[in-house]
Amino acid sequence: MLPTDMAEIKPTLTLLLLGVWAVVLLGSCYAKPDDKDDFVEQDPNGSPTYLKLAHYAVSTQTKGKKVYDTIVELEYVATKVREGNTTYEIDFDTAPSNCTI
């Protein structure tokens, strides 16, 4: 190759690489987000596991409190199973208990 040929190839190669990176980066922005459409609504009273998980979540929230909260009612439960792992979405009502922290 002549030196003049290399001068023409370098800008073309640079533009090609920039184009590939632009497609990769922009394509990742348009990927489908992991949203609630994958969750399946469950009966809140359908499994004792839901109540246990809610109690655990409430028991870990103690900052600035003098007594623990307790679960009054499970309002909504949904699950998503992906690659053998279950993710829970649980909405519940709480009230202060008599148990001091």
Residue pairs with C-beta under 8 A, 6 or more apart in sequence:
36 78
36 89
38 80
38 82
39 78
39 79
39 80
39 87
39 89
40 78
40 79
40 80
41 76
41 77
41 78
42 50
42 77
42 78
42 79
43 77
44 50
44 73
44 74
44 75
44 76
44 77
45 74
46 77
50 74
50 77
50 88
50 90
51 71
51 74
53 88
53 90
54 71
54 74
54 90
54 92
55 70
55 71
57 90
58 68
58 69
58 70
58 71
58 92
58 94
59 68
61 69
62 68
62 101
65 101
66 100
66 101
67 96
67 97
67 98
67 99
67 100
67 101
68 96
68 97
68 99
68 100
68 101
69 94
69 95
69 96
69 97
70 94
70 95
70 96
70 97
70 99
71 92
71 93
71 94
72 92
72 93
72 94
72 95
73 92
73 93
74 90
74 91
74 92
75 91
75 92
75 93
76 89
76 90
76 91
77 88
77 89
77 90
77 91
78 88
78 89
79 86
79 87
79 88
79 89
80 86
80 87
80 89
81 87
